[in-house]
Amino acid sequence: MNWSRIPSLAALRAFEAAARHQSFSKAASELNVTHAAIAHHVRSLEAEFSESLMVRQGRGIATTAVGSRFAEDLQIGFASIADGVENLRALGEQRPLNIAVTPIFAANWLMPRIGDFWAQHPEISLNINPGVDLVDLRKSGTDLAIRYGNGKWPALKSQLLTDGDFLVVAHPDLIGDRKVDCLPDVLDLPWIMERHMMERKALVEREGVDFEKVKLTLLNTNALVLSAVAAKLGVTVQPKSIVERDITSGDLVKICALNQENLGYYIVTLPDRRPKGLREFMKWLRTNK
């Protein structure tokens, strides 16, 4: 299509509305512009095509024979555009929300709670996509991501979901009868941490722990870390939001808390995308944190 040969869309819309209403004033009201703007657009089209499209008729206006044929063609074209827009809008309303989360957040925070959302909103479908890579929301078609960090990601909106506190935890049987309320009380025990989450190691070291003097095992995923801790194999550091349910149930015991200011899990969205169901899902996340 050679767009250089097609007049401005504003002019075409103005003429189509004026021809349909047989009135500049009614066309101006429909398009929320002035009477003079409609008249100017019609005159510009007549000048471009060197054809008379509309003429005065009594106290009103009417389309010429050429103008009537042109108006009919425009109506067909605009109707086709409208159909395409509505089809795409309907497709967007029918598709599920695409949610990106880390595997550990999905397993330990989202999935234990998600049944409540399904019960409240059976009409909203979700595609929950666990992954360790930082997804590009726009290119991947992701509607919402849960990310850990300080909430500052360019061109994205973020809302804090959970705080950034970390807890040092272990299986109750590993702790046994010893009294523990600070890190020095468990330095003689084995430690288990995720290989790629060394900021947690740095957080513990900031509390004065020398990992050169601690038996430390590094595993490739946090899921493996939590499985090893559940198997009574060591002490670990986890975000509070990930392990607080296990602590409440007694499956893990809290040794101490390590505060991380301005860090936490954030709800991340695109500022210009609001698909059907997103507002309800975001509200549910905030009320279930």
C-alpha positions as CSV (number, residue, x, y, z in Angstrom):
1,M,0.0,0.0,0.0
2,N,1.3,3.4,-1.0
3,W,0.3,5.6,1.9
4,S,1.7,8.7,0.2
5,R,-1.3,8.6,-2.2
6,I,-3.8,8.4,0.6
7,P,-5.1,11.6,2.2
8,S,-5.1,12.1,6.0
9,L,-7.3,9.8,8.0
10,A,-8.8,12.9,9.8
11,A,-10.0,14.3,6.5
12,L,-11.4,11.0,5.3
13,R,-13.3,10.6,8.6
14,A,-14.6,14.1,8.4
15,F,-16.0,13.7,4.9
16,E,-17.5,10.2,5.7
17,A,-19.3,11.6,8.7
18,A,-20.5,14.7,6.8
19,A,-21.8,12.6,3.9
20,R,-23.5,10.2,6.3
21,H,-25.2,13.0,8.3
22,Q,-25.6,15.4,5.3
23,S,-24.5,18.0,7.8
24,F,-21.2,19.6,8.8
25,S,-22.6,20.4,12.3
26,K,-23.7,16.8,13.1
27,A,-20.3,15.5,11.8
28,A,-18.5,18.0,13.9
29,S,-20.5,16.9,17.0
30,E,-19.8,13.2,16.3
31,L,-16.0,13.7,15.9
32,N,-15.8,16.3,18.6
33,V,-14.3,19.0,16.4
34,T,-15.6,22.3,15.0
35,H,-17.9,23.0,12.1
36,A,-15.1,24.9,10.4
37,A,-12.7,21.9,10.8
38,I,-15.1,19.6,9.0
39,A,-15.6,22.1,6.2
40,H,-11.8,22.6,5.9
41,H,-11.3,18.8,5.6
42,V,-13.9,18.5,2.9
43,R,-12.5,21.4,0.9
44,S,-9.0,19.9,1.2
45,L,-10.2,16.6,-0.3
46,E,-12.0,18.4,-3.1
47,A,-8.8,20.3,-3.9
48,E,-6.7,17.1,-3.8
49,F,-9.0,15.2,-6.1
50,S,-10.1,18.2,-8.2
51,E,-13.7,16.9,-7.7
52,S,-16.7,18.4,-6.1
53,L,-17.8,16.1,-3.3
54,M,-20.4,18.1,-1.5
55,V,-22.7,21.0,-2.5
56,R,-25.1,23.3,-0.8
57,Q,-28.7,22.2,-1.1
58,G,-31.2,24.6,0.3
59,R,-30.2,25.4,3.9
60,G,-28.2,22.2,4.1
61,I,-25.6,20.2,2.1
62,A,-25.7,17.1,0.0
63,T,-23.1,14.8,-1.7
64,T,-22.5,14.9,-5.4
65,A,-22.7,11.6,-7.4
66,V,-18.9,11.3,-7.1
67,G,-19.1,12.2,-3.4
68,S,-21.7,9.5,-2.7
69,R,-19.6,6.8,-4.3
70,F,-16.6,7.9,-2.4
71,A,-18.5,8.0,0.9
72,E,-19.8,4.5,0.3
73,D,-16.3,3.2,-0.3
74,L,-15.1,4.9,2.9
75,Q,-17.9,3.4,4.9
76,I,-17.0,-0.1,3.7
77,G,-13.3,0.6,4.6
78,F,-14.1,2.0,8.0
79,A,-16.5,-0.8,8.7
80,S,-13.7,-3.3,7.9
81,I,-11.3,-1.4,10.2
82,A,-13.9,-1.4,13.0
83,D,-14.5,-5.2,12.5
84,G,-10.7,-5.8,12.8
85,V,-10.5,-3.7,15.9
86,E,-13.4,-5.5,17.6
87,N,-12.0,-8.9,16.6
88,L,-8.7,-8.1,18.2
89,R,-10.4,-6.6,21.3
90,A,-12.5,-9.7,21.7
91,L,-9.4,-11.9,21.3
92,G,-7.7,-9.9,24.0
93,E,-10.7,-10.3,26.3
94,Q,-10.8,-14.0,25.8
95,R,-7.1,-14.8,26.3
96,P,-5.6,-15.7,29.7
97,L,-3.4,-13.3,31.6
98,N,0.3,-14.2,31.2
99,I,2.1,-14.1,34.5
100,A,5.9,-14.4,34.9
101,V,7.3,-15.5,38.2
102,T,10.4,-17.2,39.5
103,P,9.9,-21.0,40.1
104,I,10.5,-20.6,43.9
105,F,8.0,-17.8,44.2
106,A,5.5,-19.8,42.2
107,A,5.9,-22.9,44.3
108,N,6.2,-21.4,47.8
109,W,4.1,-18.2,47.6
110,L,1.7,-18.1,44.6
111,M,0.5,-21.7,44.3
112,P,-0.5,-22.2,48.0
113,R,-2.7,-19.2,47.6
114,I,-3.9,-19.3,44.0
115,G,-6.9,-21.5,44.7
116,D,-8.5,-18.6,46.5
117,F,-8.2,-16.5,43.3
118,W,-9.7,-19.2,41.1
119,A,-12.6,-19.5,43.5
120,Q,-13.2,-15.7,43.5
121,H,-12.7,-15.2,39.8
122,P,-13.5,-18.4,37.8
123,E,-14.0,-16.2,34.7
124,I,-10.3,-15.1,34.6
125,S,-7.8,-17.6,33.2
126,L,-4.1,-17.4,34.1
127,N,-1.0,-18.6,32.3
128,I,1.6,-18.9,35.1
129,N,5.1,-19.0,33.5
130,P,7.9,-19.9,36.0
131,G,11.4,-19.0,34.9
132,V,14.7,-17.7,36.2
133,D,15.3,-15.3,33.2
134,L,14.3,-11.7,33.4
135,V,11.6,-11.4,30.7
136,D,10.9,-8.4,28.5
137,L,7.2,-7.8,29.3
138,R,6.4,-6.1,26.0
139,K,8.2,-8.5,23.6
140,S,7.1,-11.6,25.5
141,G,3.4,-10.6,25.8
142,T,3.7,-10.8,29.6
143,D,0.9,-8.9,31.4
144,L,2.4,-9.1,34.9
145,A,5.7,-10.2,36.5
146,I,6.7,-10.8,40.1
147,R,10.3,-9.6,40.4
148,Y,12.7,-9.4,43.3
149,G,14.7,-6.2,43.6
150,N,14.4,-2.5,44.6
151,G,11.4,-1.8,42.3
152,K,13.3,0.4,39.9
153,W,13.0,-1.0,36.4
154,P,12.9,1.5,33.5
155,A,9.7,2.1,31.6
156,L,7.8,-0.3,34.0
157,K,5.3,0.3,36.8
158,S,6.1,-1.5,40.1
159,Q,4.3,-2.0,43.4
160,L,5.8,-3.6,46.4
161,L,4.1,-6.9,47.2
162,T,6.2,-8.3,50.0
163,D,9.0,-6.8,52.1
164,G,12.7,-7.7,51.5
165,D,13.4,-9.3,54.9
166,F,15.4,-12.5,54.8
167,L,15.1,-15.3,57.4
168,V,17.8,-17.7,58.4
169,V,15.9,-21.1,58.7
170,A,16.5,-24.8,59.2
171,H,14.5,-27.9,59.9
172,P,13.5,-28.2,63.5
173,D,15.2,-31.6,63.8
174,L,18.5,-30.1,62.7
175,I,18.3,-27.5,65.4
176,G,17.2,-30.0,68.0
177,D,17.2,-28.8,71.6
178,R,19.8,-26.1,71.1
179,K,18.8,-22.5,71.8
180,V,19.1,-20.4,68.7
181,D,18.3,-16.7,68.2
182,C,21.3,-15.4,66.2
183,L,23.7,-16.5,63.6
184,P,26.6,-17.5,65.9
185,D,24.3,-20.2,67.3
186,V,24.3,-22.2,64.0
187,L,27.7,-21.6,62.5
188,D,28.8,-25.1,63.4
189,L,25.9,-26.5,61.3
190,P,26.2,-27.2,57.6
191,W,24.8,-24.4,55.3
192,I,23.1,-24.7,52.0
193,M,22.6,-21.8,49.5
194,E,21.8,-21.3,45.8
195,R,24.8,-20.9,43.6
196,H,23.4,-18.0,41.7
197,M,22.0,-16.0,44.7
198,M,25.3,-14.9,46.1
199,E,23.8,-11.7,47.4
200,R,22.3,-13.8,50.1
201,K,25.8,-15.0,51.0
202,A,27.0,-11.4,51.1
203,L,24.1,-10.5,53.4
204,V,25.1,-13.2,55.9
205,E,28.8,-12.2,55.6
206,R,27.7,-8.6,56.4
207,E,26.6,-9.9,59.8
208,G,30.1,-11.1,60.5
209,V,29.9,-14.7,59.3
210,D,33.1,-16.0,57.6
211,F,32.0,-18.6,55.1
212,E,35.6,-19.8,54.8
213,K,35.0,-21.3,58.2
214,V,31.6,-22.7,57.6
215,K,30.7,-25.9,55.8
216,L,28.8,-24.5,52.8
217,T,27.1,-26.4,50.0
218,L,26.0,-24.6,46.8
219,L,23.1,-26.0,44.7
220,N,21.9,-24.9,41.3
221,T,18.3,-23.9,42.2
222,N,16.5,-22.6,45.2
223,A,14.1,-25.4,44.9
224,L,16.9,-27.9,45.5
225,V,18.0,-25.7,48.5
226,L,14.6,-25.9,50.1
227,S,14.4,-29.6,49.5
228,A,17.7,-30.1,51.1
229,V,16.7,-28.0,54.1
230,A,13.5,-30.0,54.4
231,A,15.6,-33.1,54.4
232,K,17.5,-31.7,57.5
233,L,20.7,-31.2,55.6
234,G,21.5,-27.6,56.5
235,V,20.7,-24.0,57.3
236,T,19.8,-21.5,54.7
237,V,18.7,-17.9,54.0
238,Q,15.4,-17.2,52.3
239,P,13.1,-14.3,51.7
240,K,10.5,-14.1,54.5
241,S,7.6,-14.3,52.0
242,I,8.9,-17.7,50.7
243,V,9.3,-19.5,54.0
244,E,6.8,-17.8,56.5
245,R,4.1,-20.4,55.8
246,D,6.6,-23.3,56.5
247,I,7.6,-21.6,59.7
248,T,4.0,-21.1,60.8
249,S,3.3,-24.8,60.1
250,G,6.4,-25.9,62.0
251,D,8.1,-27.4,59.0
252,L,10.9,-24.9,59.4
253,V,12.2,-23.0,62.4
254,K,13.3,-19.3,62.2
255,I,16.7,-18.6,63.6
256,C,16.9,-14.9,63.0
257,A,15.9,-12.1,60.6
258,L,18.2,-10.2,58.2
259,N,16.6,-6.9,57.1
260,Q,17.1,-5.6,53.5
261,E,15.8,-2.1,53.1
262,N,14.0,-1.2,49.9
263,L,14.2,-4.8,48.6
264,G,11.3,-7.2,48.1
265,Y,9.1,-8.9,45.6
266,Y,7.3,-6.3,43.3
267,I,4.3,-6.5,41.1
268,V,5.6,-5.3,37.7
269,T,3.4,-4.2,34.8
270,L,3.6,-2.1,31.6
271,P,2.1,1.4,32.1
272,D,0.0,1.2,28.9
273,R,-1.3,-2.3,29.1
274,R,-4.5,-3.2,31.0
275,P,-5.9,-6.5,29.7
276,K,-9.1,-7.9,31.1
277,G,-8.7,-9.4,34.5
278,L,-5.4,-7.6,35.3
279,R,-6.9,-5.2,37.8
280,E,-8.6,-8.0,39.7
281,F,-5.5,-10.1,39.8
282,M,-3.4,-7.2,41.1
283,K,-6.0,-6.4,43.8
284,W,-6.0,-10.1,44.8
285,L,-2.2,-10.2,45.1
286,R,-2.1,-7.1,47.3
287,T,-4.8,-8.4,49.6
288,N,-3.1,-11.8,50.0
289,K,0.4,-10.7,50.7
